[in-house]
Amino acid sequence: MHLIAYLHIALTTRLTELRRDGERGDSPVPTAVIIFGLVAVAVAVTAAAMIKADNWMDAIPDAPQNP
C-alpha cells in the first residue's frame, strides 16, 4: 500500500511540474506525421492526375494516313 501511495504522490507532483512549465515547445512527432500525411496526399493526387492524363491521351484518335 505504501508503494501505491508513493507512486500516486510522485505522479501527481510530476504532472504539477509539467503543467507549470507551459512553454515547452512542440514535439517533432506531430510535425512528422503531418508532413507524411501531406506527402501521401500529394502522391495520390499526382497518381490520379497521371492516370487521368494517360486515359485522355489514349482517347485521342490517330491522324489519318495520306496515300
Secondary structure, DSSP 4 states (H G I P E B T S, - for coil): -HHHHHHHHHHHHHHHHHHH-------HHHHHHHHHHHHHHHHHHHHHHHHHHHHHHHTSPPPPPP-
